[in-house]
Amino acid sequence: MATRPFIAALSARIPKRVADKFQSRHASSSPGSLGTLSAGVVLGAMAGAGMLGTLPFLDFGQEGDDLKKTNIGSKPVRKTLYTLAEVNKMCAAGRIVVAYKGSLYDVTEFTGHPGGVGRLQMAAGGDLEVFWKVYTQHNRGHVVDKVMSSYKIGEVTKEDMQSITSNTFYDESAYSDDPKPFPELLVNTRFPYNAESRLSTLTDSWLTPVGNDFVRNHSSVPNVDPDDYLLTVTGEGLMETTFSLDDLKTNFPKVDVTTVIQCNGNRREDYHYHDGETPAFGPPHWVAGAIGNARWSGARLRDVLRASGMDVDAISTRKIEAPVKATQIGLLGYDHDEVGNQYCCSFPFDKGIDPYGDVILAYEMNGEDIPRSHGYPVRCVVPGHAGARNCKFLQQVTVTDTPCLGHSNWKQYAVHAPDVHLRKIAEFEDYKKELMQDPAVQEMPVQSLITSPSAGEIIATRKSGMASIKVKGIAWGGGGSGINRVDVSLDGKTFIRADVLDTHPGIPALSVELGFL
């Protein structure tokens, strides 16, 4: 059984003014691994490594107001009041104009919308409050005050707003067939369902049980009949081939891979107004529990590629060259938004054909069929890489150099330098040529996490006569990086080396007792 270390969320590069606020001490690993920033967790205690979302957390602000705009239809001029006829005319011309509490917003250029452009198009001419009764993650002050404010073009009368509301409809049945939520998880967004693990449970068992493992969805959960399931494998150097679920189970050796999958936006909430004025961009606002460790079982991707006509052994040993355009493995899921945009992602081709890459097309999780919430019937598991690369509900595998060209969530999973203004990322299509030069989040850096005591927990050490307190946590590294040591501190100045527990070969947990003077 192949085993991989815990993985973690990749730190986006952040401005020095932000980085200076954090301690620089971090968990260390074997040479060549990445370190990350660290921040105090509980009682001032620190265990190396930090957080990460995939975007620079910068305000839209005035800096972006003079950035270039595309011309779709006729760009409306900001004015005080618009009539309903003018709103309808703008939408008919291709503009995406929406209303919210009497205000009008032209969000045509907001092509980097975290939920995908399709959901904006769905709301064109409508009242956002109707949609936000389902997508409640928008009901936070910063969404209107910080993100939407720069797109405001004017207002409508009270009567016209009532008319817009009465003519806005959202079919709430879009999520009616979703699996029931897991009661032990902490819900971040109800629709689509995103929920994280309780940190205290992460050290309860080696494998994270279904029900305690976080769930990340971008759309409603497809209900795929296993008898009808088909996986299409296509692209450079391949004969287009389809496989049934039974084909994957019977035509290829079954391989077990134990690995952590973590959303690369884990700990995003840590950056929400971290400086008192700047919100984090894009839900879900994970705290720290978007991570879980599971044993995945299925067919090796390289075996499936071989069965589709590719000589993966000769290519991986450089006996023959790979096709020129074989640079990425593109993955497409059966899940899609309300207007048909499917989830897609990609990872390097070399990882997919590497005999030691351990990429599998999994159909089991912890010895059972993968639950629907975790990607039934087949999930591509890419050990050591960001959770976004581990495509659920897998429909298609493509060997290519240009994956993910549609309007789905893939735009949110890249690492941009701090001088890339957030307005550019929000208006992705306007700045696509520039932004596409930045790499997608792939291998995860080394980091660690305190699971006990809980964040913010107050312990009356003097009153109880405690001379020390035991701190527990986990440490992990993606991309094959191992854990060398973890240092923990009570005050952020004096560090104690933690005991790294050999709970399972190659996968350490940490434990340390901090004394009080």
C-alpha positions in Angstrom: 0.0 0.0 0.0 1.5 3.3 -1.0 1.5 6.0 1.6 1.9 9.8 1.2 2.4 12.5 3.9 -0.2 14.9 4.9 -0.6 17.7 2.5 -1.4 21.4 3.0 -2.7 24.6 1.4 -0.2 26.4 -0.8 0.6 29.9 0.4 0.0 32.6 -2.1 2.7 35.3 -2.1 1.5 38.2 0.1 2.7 41.8 0.5 5.5 42.4 3.0 3.3 44.7 5.0 1.1 41.6 5.6 3.9 39.1 6.0 5.6 41.3 8.7 2.7 40.8 11.0 3.5 37.1 11.2 6.2 35.1 12.9 8.7 33.6 10.5 9.4 30.4 12.5 8.0 27.4 10.7 7.9 23.7 10.6 10.9 22.4 8.7 11.2 19.5 6.4 13.8 17.7 4.4 15.9 19.8 2.0 14.1 21.2 -0.9 10.7 21.4 0.7 8.8 24.7 1.0 8.4 26.6 4.3 5.4 28.8 5.0 4.5 31.7 7.3 3.2 30.9 10.8 0.8 32.6 13.1 -0.1 32.2 16.8 -2.9 29.7 17.3 -3.9 29.3 20.9 -2.5 30.7 24.1 0.1 32.2 21.9 1.3 28.7 21.0 2.7 28.3 17.6 3.4 25.3 15.5 5.1 26.0 12.2 3.4 26.8 8.9 0.7 29.0 7.8 -2.3 29.4 5.8 -3.4 30.0 2.5 -5.9 31.1 0.0 -5.0 31.2 -3.6 -5.6 34.9 -4.1 -4.0 38.0 -2.9 -6.4 39.5 -0.3 -6.5 43.1 -1.5 -9.4 45.5 -1.6 -11.0 46.3 -5.0 -10.4 50.0 -4.1 -9.7 53.0 -6.3 -6.6 51.5 -7.8 -8.6 49.3 -10.0 -11.1 51.9 -11.2 -8.9 53.0 -14.1 -8.1 49.5 -15.2 -9.2 48.7 -18.7 -12.7 47.4 -19.5 -14.1 45.2 -22.2 -16.9 46.4 -24.4 -20.0 44.1 -24.3 -22.9 46.0 -25.6 -22.8 49.6 -24.5 -21.1 50.2 -21.2 -23.7 52.1 -19.0 -22.8 55.5 -17.7 -23.1 55.9 -13.9 -26.1 58.0 -13.1 -28.5 58.4 -10.2 -31.6 56.6 -11.5 -32.4 54.0 -14.1 -35.8 53.1 -15.4 -36.9 49.4 -15.7 -36.9 49.8 -19.5 -33.2 50.9 -19.4 -32.3 47.9 -17.2 -34.0 45.5 -19.7 -32.3 47.2 -22.6 -28.8 46.8 -21.1 -29.5 43.1 -20.4 -30.8 42.6 -23.9 -27.5 44.1 -25.2 -25.5 41.5 -23.3 -24.7 43.4 -20.1 -25.1 41.5 -16.8 -27.0 44.1 -14.7 -28.4 43.0 -11.3 -30.3 44.7 -8.6 -29.9 44.6 -4.8 -32.0 46.6 -2.3 -32.7 49.4 -4.9 -29.2 49.7 -6.2 -28.0 48.6 -9.7 -24.7 46.8 -10.4 -23.2 46.1 -13.8 -21.1 43.0 -13.2 -20.5 42.1 -16.8 -16.7 42.3 -16.3 -16.8 40.2 -13.1 -15.7 37.2 -15.1 -13.6 35.9 -12.2 -16.7 35.5 -10.0 -15.8 32.6 -7.6 -19.1 30.9 -8.4 -18.5 31.1 -12.1 -19.8 33.5 -14.8 -22.9 31.3 -15.4 -24.4 32.2 -12.1 -24.0 35.9 -12.9 -25.7 35.3 -16.2 -28.5 33.5 -14.4 -29.1 36.5 -12.3 -29.0 39.1 -15.1 -31.9 41.6 -14.7 -32.9 40.0 -11.4 -32.9 40.7 -7.7 -29.9 39.3 -6.0 -31.8 38.8 -2.7 -33.8 36.1 -4.3 -30.7 34.2 -5.2 -29.0 34.9 -1.9 -31.7 33.2 0.0 -30.1 30.0 -1.4 -26.5 31.3 -1.7 -26.4 32.7 1.8 -22.6 33.0 1.8 -23.2 36.4 0.1 -25.0 37.8 3.1 -21.9 39.2 4.7 -21.3 42.9 4.7 -18.0 42.9 2.8 -19.7 41.4 -0.3 -21.7 44.5 -1.0 -19.4 47.1 0.7 -16.1 45.9 -0.7 -16.6 43.6 -3.7 -19.8 45.0 -5.3 -19.4 48.7 -4.6 -17.1 49.3 -7.5 -19.7 47.9 -9.9 -22.6 50.1 -8.8 -24.0 52.2 -11.6 -27.1 53.7 -10.0 -30.4 53.0 -8.5 -34.0 52.2 -9.4 -37.2 53.4 -7.9 -39.0 51.5 -5.1 -41.7 50.5 -7.5 -39.3 49.2 -10.2 -37.3 47.3 -7.5 -40.6 45.6 -6.5 -41.2 44.7 -10.1 -37.7 43.3 -10.5 -38.1 41.2 -7.4 -41.5 39.8 -8.4 -40.1 38.8 -11.8 -37.0 37.1 -10.3 -37.2 33.3 -10.0 -34.7 30.8 -8.7 -35.5 27.1 -8.9 -34.4 25.9 -5.4 -34.8 22.3 -6.5 -31.3 22.6 -8.0 -30.0 21.2 -4.7 -33.0 19.0 -3.7 -31.2 15.7 -4.6 -28.0 16.5 -2.6 -26.9 14.1 0.1 -27.9 15.0 3.7 -25.3 17.2 5.5 -23.0 15.4 8.0 -24.0 16.5 11.5 -20.4 16.3 12.9 -19.1 18.8 10.3 -19.1 22.6 10.6 -21.1 24.1 7.7 -19.4 27.0 5.8 -21.9 27.2 3.0 -25.1 25.2 2.7 -25.6 25.5 -1.1 -23.4 24.3 -2.5 -22.6 22.2 0.6 -19.2 23.0 2.0 -18.3 21.8 5.5 -15.1 21.4 7.5 -13.8 19.0 10.1 -13.7 19.8 13.8 -10.0 20.2 14.6 -10.3 18.2 17.8 -11.3 15.1 15.7 -8.2 15.2 13.4 -6.1 13.3 15.9 -8.8 10.9 17.0 -7.9 8.3 14.4 -5.3 7.7 11.7 -7.9 7.6 8.9 -10.5 10.4 9.0 -13.9 8.6 9.0 -16.5 9.6 6.5 -18.7 12.0 8.3 -15.7 13.7 10.0 -13.8 14.4 6.7 -14.4 17.8 5.2 -16.6 18.2 2.1 -16.0 20.6 -0.7 -18.5 21.2 -3.5 -18.7 23.8 -6.3 -22.2 22.9 -7.5 -25.0 20.4 -6.6 -23.9 16.8 -6.2 -24.6 14.7 -9.3 -26.5 11.4 -8.8 -24.6 9.1 -11.2 -26.0 5.6 -11.8 -23.0 3.2 -11.5 -24.4 1.1 -14.3 -24.5 4.1 -16.6 -21.2 5.5 -15.6 -18.7 6.2 -18.4 -15.2 7.6 -18.1 -13.7 9.1 -21.4 -9.9 9.2 -21.8 -8.7 11.3 -24.7 -6.1 13.7 -25.9 -2.5 13.8 -27.1 -1.0 10.5 -27.8 -4.2 8.6 -27.0 -6.9 6.7 -28.7 -10.2 8.0 -27.3 -11.4 5.3 -25.0 -14.3 4.9 -22.7 -14.4 2.8 -19.5 -17.3 1.7 -17.4 -17.1 1.5 -13.6 -16.9 -2.3 -14.0 -14.0 -1.9 -16.4 -12.0 0.2 -13.9 -12.7 -2.4 -11.2 -11.9 -5.6 -13.2 -9.4 -4.6 -15.9 -6.8 -3.0 -13.8 -4.9 -3.9 -10.6 -6.5 -2.3 -7.5 -4.1 0.0 -5.7 -4.4 1.6 -2.2 -3.0 5.1 -1.6 -3.3 6.8 1.8 -3.1 10.6 1.5 -4.5 13.8 2.9 -6.7 15.9 0.7 -6.9 19.6 1.8 -8.7 22.4 0.1 -6.0 24.9 -1.0 -8.2 27.7 0.5 -8.0 26.2 4.0 -7.6 28.9 6.7 -9.0 31.6 4.4 -10.9 33.0 7.3 -7.6 33.8 9.1 -7.1 36.4 6.4 -10.6 37.9 6.6 -10.0 41.5 7.8 -6.6 40.4 9.2 -5.5 44.0 8.9 -8.8 45.5 10.1 -9.9 46.6 6.7 -9.3 44.0 4.0 -11.8 41.1 3.4 -10.9 37.7 2.0 -12.1 37.2 -1.5 -14.3 34.2 -2.3 -16.1 31.6 -0.2 -16.0 29.2 1.5 -14.3 31.0 4.4 -12.7 27.9 5.8 -11.3 28.2 9.4 -8.7 25.4 9.5 -10.6 22.1 9.1 -10.8 21.7 5.3 -8.5 18.7 5.5 -8.8 14.9 6.0 -6.7 11.8 5.7 -8.2 8.7 3.9 -7.2 5.5 2.1 -8.3 5.7 -1.5 -8.4 2.6 -3.7 -8.7 2.2 -7.5 -6.8 1.9 -10.7 -3.6 3.7 -11.5 -4.1 6.5 -13.9 -0.9 5.4 -15.8 -2.5 2.0 -16.3 -5.6 3.5 -17.8 -3.5 5.7 -20.1 -1.6 2.7 -21.2 -4.9 0.9 -22.0 -5.8 4.0 -24.1 -2.8 3.6 -26.3 0.0 5.6 -24.6 3.4 3.9 -23.8 3.7 5.4 -20.4 6.6 3.2 -19.4 8.8 4.3 -22.4 7.8 8.0 -21.9 8.5 7.9 -18.1 12.0 6.4 -18.7 12.7 8.7 -21.6 13.1 5.9 -24.1 10.6 7.9 -26.2 9.5 11.5 -26.0 6.1 12.5 -24.9 3.8 14.2 -27.4 4.8 17.9 -27.6 1.4 19.1 -26.3 1.3 16.5 -23.5 2.0 18.9 -20.6 -1.2 18.6 -18.5 -3.7 16.1 -17.4 -7.1 17.8 -17.6 -9.9 16.5 -15.5 -13.6 17.2 -16.0 -16.3 16.4 -13.5 -19.9 15.4 -14.0 -20.9 18.2 -11.6 -22.0 21.5 -13.1 -23.6 24.8 -12.2 -27.2 25.8 -13.1 -26.3 26.8 -16.7 -24.1 23.8 -17.4 -20.5 24.9 -16.6 -18.7 21.8 -15.4 -15.9 21.6 -12.8 -12.5 21.2 -14.3 -8.9 21.2 -13.2 -5.5 19.9 -14.2 -2.1 18.8 -13.0 1.3 18.2 -14.7 1.4 15.3 -17.2 4.7 14.1 -15.6 2.9 13.4 -12.3 0.3 11.3 -14.1 2.7 8.9 -15.8 5.2 8.7 -12.9 5.4 5.1 -11.6 5.8 6.7 -8.1 3.3 9.4 -8.6 0.5 7.3 -7.2 -2.2 9.1 -9.1 -5.3 6.8 -9.1 -8.8 6.8 -10.3 -10.4 5.9 -7.0 -13.7 4.1 -6.5 -13.3 3.4 -2.8 -12.7 5.5 0.3 -11.6 3.8 3.5 -12.6 0.4 2.1 -16.1 1.4 1.0 -17.6 2.8 -2.2 -16.8 6.5 -2.3 -19.8 8.4 -0.8 -21.6 10.8 -3.1 -20.4 13.8 -1.1 -16.8 12.7 -1.7 -17.0 12.1 -5.5 -19.0 8.9 -6.2 -18.5 6.9 -8.3 -14.9 7.8 -9.3 -12.5 10.4 -8.0 -9.1 11.2 -9.4 -6.7 11.3 -6.4 -3.5 13.2 -6.9 -1.4 12.7 -3.8 0.6 15.7 -2.5 -1.3 18.2 -4.6 -4.0 20.8 -3.8 -7.5 19.5 -3.1 -8.7 21.3 -6.2 -6.7 18.8 -8.3 -8.5 15.8 -6.9 -11.5 15.9 -9.2 -14.7 14.4 -7.9 -17.4 12.7 -10.1 -14.8 12.2 -12.8 -16.2 12.2 -16.3 -13.2 12.8 -18.5 -9.4 12.6 -18.5 -7.6 14.6 -21.3 -3.9 14.8 -22.1 -3.5 18.3 -23.3 -1.6 21.7 -23.1 -4.8 23.8 -22.7 -7.2 22.4 -20.1 -10.1 24.3 -18.6 -11.1 27.0 -21.1 -14.7 27.4 -19.9 -16.3 29.6 -17.3 -16.0 27.4 -14.3 -14.2 27.6 -10.9 -10.7 26.9 -12.3 -10.0 30.6 -12.5 -9.8 30.8 -8.7 -7.0 28.2 -8.3 -3.8 30.1 -9.4 -1.0 31.7 -7.5 -0.6 35.4 -8.4 2.1 37.8 -7.2 1.1 40.5 -4.7 1.4 43.2 -7.4 -1.5 41.6 -9.3 -4.4 43.8 -8.3 -7.5 41.9 -7.2 -9.5 43.8 -9.7 -7.6 42.0 -12.4 -8.4 38.6 -10.9 -12.1 39.6 -10.5 -12.2 40.7 -14.1 -10.4 37.6 -15.4 -11.3 37.7 -19.0 -10.0 41.2 -19.5 -6.6 40.2 -18.1 -6.6 36.6 -19.1 -3.4 36.8 -21.2 -1.5 38.1 -18.2 -3.1 35.9 -15.5 -2.7 32.7 -17.5 1.0 33.1 -17.2 0.8 32.5 -13.5 0.9 28.9 -12.3 -2.0 26.9 -11.0 -1.7 25.7 -7.4 -0.2 22.3 -7.4 2.1 20.7 -4.8 1.5 21.7 -1.2 4.1 23.1 1.2 5.1 21.9 4.7 2.9 23.1 7.5 1.5 22.1 10.9 -1.6 22.6 12.9 -2.5 22.6 16.6 -5.6 20.6 17.3 -5.6 20.8 21.1 -6.1 23.1 23.0 -8.7 24.7 20.7 -8.1 28.1 19.2 -9.2 30.8 21.7 -9.6 28.3 24.6 -8.9 29.8 28.0 -7.2 27.5 30.5 -7.0 28.5 34.1 -3.5 27.2 34.7 -2.7 29.1 37.9 -6.0 28.4 39.5 -5.8 24.7 38.8 -2.1 24.5 39.8 -1.0 23.3 36.3 2.7 23.3 35.8 2.5 22.5 32.1 0.0 22.0 29.3 0.0 19.4 26.6 -0.3 20.6 23.1 -1.3 18.2 20.3 -1.5 18.6 16.6 -0.6 17.3 13.1 2.2 18.2 10.7 2.3 17.4 7.0 3.9 18.2 3.7 2.8 17.8 0.1 4.8 16.8 -3.0 6.7 14.1 -1.1 8.1 16.4 1.5 8.6 14.7 4.9 8.6 16.3 8.3 11.9 16.8 10.1 10.8 18.7 13.2 8.1 21.0 14.6 8.8 23.8 17.1 6.0 25.0 19.4 5.9 28.2 21.4 3.7 29.6 24.2 4.7 33.2 23.6 6.0 33.3 20.0 9.6 33.9 21.2 10.7 30.8 23.1 10.3 27.6 21.1 10.2 24.0 22.2 10.8 21.1 19.9 7.8 18.8 19.8 7.8 15.1 19.9 6.9 13.8 16.5 4.9 10.6 17.1 5.3 7.7 14.7 1.6 7.0 14.5 1.9 5.5 11.1 4.9 4.9 8.9 5.9 8.2 7.2 3.0 10.3 8.6 3.8 12.1 11.9 1.7 13.7 14.5 3.1 16.0 17.1 2.9 16.3 20.8 4.6 18.6 23.3 4.2 19.8 26.9 4.8 23.5 27.5 5.8 24.4 31.0 4.8 27.5 33.0 7.2 29.6 35.1 
